[in-house]
Amino acid sequence: MEKELQKRIFTSIIIIPLSLFFIIKGSFFFIFFLTIIFFVSLNEWLKIAKKNELKILGIFFLLFSLYSSYYFRDKEGLENFLLIITICISTDLGGYIFGKLLKGPKLIKISPKKTYTGMIGGFLLSIIFSYLFILIYKPSLIITNDIIFIMFVILISLISQIGDLIISYFKRSSKIKNTGKILPGHGGILDRVDGMIFVFPFVFTISILL
C-alpha cells in the first residue's frame, strides 16, 4: 500500500504541472494536449469495451467530451475551466483519502473499493478546495450566493463520481483493475479522467444554454 501511494504521489508531481502547462498555454498547446489524451484514452477504452455493444457509442462520447473541454476552456475562460478541474480532482482525492482512512460500508458492488465515507469525503473536499480556489482566483462564474455555489459544486462532484463508477463498471466487466499502466500508481489515463469526461459535456451544455 505504501509503495503504491509513493508511486501515486511521484506521478502526480510530474503530471499535474505538465498538465497545467498545456491548459494554461491554451491554443495549439491545449489542442495538442487533448489530442494525446484522446488517442491514449481511446486505446484504453477499446481494450475495456472490446466485447461491449456500447463500444462505438463510447468512442463518440469520448470525442464529444474532449471537444466539450476545449469549448468550455475557450468560451468560459481559464479560471472557470480550472475551477471545474479543481472540483473533479478534489472529489477524487477526497474519495481516496476518506475511503482509505475511515473505511466504512461499501457504496456499490461494481466498485468494491468505493465507500459511503469516500463519497462524502469527495463532496466535502471538493467544497473546501473550490472555495479556496475562488478566494484566490475569483473566476467569472456567475453564482448568486453560497448555497447555490455549494449545490453547484456538489452537482459537479456527483457527476464526477458517477463517471468514475461507470468506468469502473466497464473495467469490472472486462475483469481488469486499471484501464492502463501509463501512470504509475494511478493506472491509465481513463482512470484519471473518468469523472471529467462526464463533467465537461454537462458544463458544456449548461454554458450553451446560458
C-alpha positions in Angstrom: 0.0 0.0 0.0 2.8 2.5 1.0 4.8 1.7 -2.2 1.7 2.3 -4.3 1.0 5.6 -2.6 4.6 6.7 -3.2 4.2 5.9 -6.9 0.9 7.8 -6.9 2.4 10.9 -5.3 5.5 10.8 -7.6 3.4 10.6 -10.7 1.2 13.4 -9.6 4.2 15.6 -9.0 5.0 15.2 -12.7 1.7 15.1 -14.4 -0.1 18.0 -12.6 2.5 20.7 -13.5 2.8 19.3 -17.0 -1.0 19.3 -17.5 -1.3 22.8 -16.1 1.3 24.0 -18.6 -0.8 22.9 -21.6 -4.0 24.0 -20.0 -2.7 27.5 -19.2 -1.0 28.0 -22.5 -4.2 27.1 -24.4 -4.5 27.4 -28.1 -2.4 24.9 -30.1 -0.8 23.6 -26.9 -4.2 22.7 -25.4 -5.4 21.1 -28.6 -2.2 19.0 -28.7 -2.8 18.0 -25.1 -6.4 17.0 -25.7 -5.4 15.1 -28.8 -2.8 13.0 -26.8 -5.4 12.3 -24.1 -8.0 11.3 -26.7 -5.8 8.7 -28.5 -4.5 7.2 -25.3 -8.0 7.1 -23.8 -9.4 5.7 -27.0 -6.9 2.8 -26.9 -7.7 2.1 -23.2 -11.5 2.3 -24.0 -11.2 -0.2 -26.8 -9.5 -2.6 -24.5 -12.1 -2.5 -21.7 -15.1 -2.4 -24.0 -14.0 -4.7 -26.9 -16.9 -7.1 -26.2 -19.4 -4.5 -25.2 -22.2 -3.3 -27.6 -21.7 0.3 -26.3 -18.1 0.4 -27.7 -18.9 2.7 -30.7 -21.1 5.0 -28.6 -18.2 5.3 -26.1 -15.9 6.4 -28.8 -18.2 9.2 -29.9 -18.9 10.2 -26.3 -15.2 10.4 -25.6 -14.7 12.6 -28.7 -17.6 14.8 -27.7 -16.3 15.1 -24.1 -12.9 16.3 -25.2 -14.5 18.8 -27.6 -16.6 20.0 -24.7 -13.4 20.5 -22.7 -11.9 22.6 -25.5 -15.1 24.6 -26.0 -15.5 25.3 -22.2 -11.9 26.4 -21.9 -12.2 28.7 -24.9 -15.6 30.2 -24.1 -15.7 30.4 -20.3 -12.0 31.2 -19.7 -9.1 29.6 -17.9 -10.3 30.3 -14.4 -13.7 28.7 -14.8 -12.0 25.7 -16.5 -9.6 25.3 -13.7 -12.4 25.5 -11.1 -14.1 22.6 -12.8 -10.8 20.7 -12.8 -10.3 21.5 -9.1 -13.7 20.1 -8.2 -13.1 16.9 -10.1 -9.6 16.3 -8.7 -10.6 17.2 -5.1 -13.6 14.8 -5.4 -11.2 12.0 -6.4 -8.7 12.9 -3.7 -11.4 13.2 -1.0 -12.8 9.8 -2.0 -9.4 8.2 -1.9 -8.3 9.7 1.4 -11.5 9.4 3.3 -12.2 5.9 1.9 -8.7 4.7 2.9 -8.7 6.3 6.3 -12.2 5.8 7.5 -13.3 2.7 5.5 -17.0 2.2 6.2 -19.8 0.4 4.3 -19.3 -0.3 0.6 -21.0 2.0 -1.8 -21.8 -0.3 -4.7 -20.7 -3.8 -5.9 -19.4 -2.7 -9.3 -16.6 -0.8 -7.5 -15.7 -2.7 -4.3 -13.2 -0.1 -3.0 -15.8 2.8 -3.1 -17.4 3.6 0.3 -20.0 6.0 1.6 -17.4 7.8 3.6 -15.3 8.2 0.5 -18.3 9.6 -1.4 -19.0 12.1 1.4 -15.3 12.9 1.6 -15.3 13.7 -2.1 -18.2 16.1 -1.6 -16.5 17.7 1.4 -13.1 18.2 -0.1 -14.5 19.5 -3.4 -16.4 22.2 -1.5 -13.3 23.2 0.5 -10.9 23.3 -2.4 -13.4 25.1 -4.7 -13.9 27.8 -2.1 -10.2 28.2 -1.7 -9.9 28.5 -5.5 -12.5 31.2 -5.8 -10.9 33.2 -2.9 -7.6 33.2 -4.8 -8.6 33.4 -8.5 -12.1 34.9 -8.4 -13.4 33.1 -11.6 -16.2 34.8 -13.5 -18.7 32.0 -12.9 -22.0 33.6 -12.0 -23.0 32.4 -8.6 -25.6 34.4 -6.6 -24.9 33.1 -3.1 -23.0 30.5 -1.1 -25.9 27.9 -1.0 -26.2 27.9 -4.8 -22.4 27.6 -5.1 -22.3 24.7 -2.8 -25.1 23.0 -4.7 -23.2 23.6 -7.9 -20.0 22.1 -6.5 -21.9 19.1 -5.1 -23.6 18.5 -8.5 -20.3 18.6 -10.4 -18.8 16.3 -7.8 -21.7 13.9 -8.1 -21.4 13.7 -11.8 -17.6 13.1 -11.5 -18.3 10.3 -9.0 -20.9 8.7 -11.3 -18.4 8.9 -14.2 -15.9 7.1 -12.0 -18.4 4.4 -11.3 -19.4 4.0 -15.0 -15.8 3.4 -16.0 -15.4 1.0 -13.0 -18.4 -1.0 -14.3 -16.7 -1.5 -17.7 -13.4 -2.4 -16.0 -15.1 -4.9 -13.8 -17.0 -6.3 -16.8 -13.6 -6.8 -18.6 -12.1 -8.2 -15.4 -9.3 -5.6 -15.3 -8.1 -3.4 -12.4 -6.9 -0.4 -14.3 -7.5 0.9 -17.8 -3.8 1.1 -18.4 -0.3 1.4 -16.9 0.9 4.7 -18.4 0.6 6.5 -15.0 2.4 4.5 -12.2 0.3 4.4 -9.1 -2.8 5.7 -11.0 -3.3 3.3 -13.8 -4.3 4.6 -17.2 -5.4 8.0 -18.5 -9.1 6.9 -18.3 -8.6 6.0 -14.6 -7.7 9.7 -14.0 -10.1 11.5 -16.3 -13.1 9.2 -15.8 -15.1 11.8 -13.9 -14.0 14.7 -16.1 -15.2 13.1 -19.3 -18.7 13.1 -17.9 -18.5 16.5 -16.2 -17.4 18.5 -19.2 -20.3 17.5 -21.5 -22.6 18.7 -18.7 -20.9 22.1 -18.1 -20.6 22.5 -21.9 -24.4 22.0 -22.2 -25.0 24.5 -19.4 -22.7 27.1 -21.0 -24.6 26.7 -24.3 -28.0 27.1 -22.6 -26.9 30.1 -20.6 
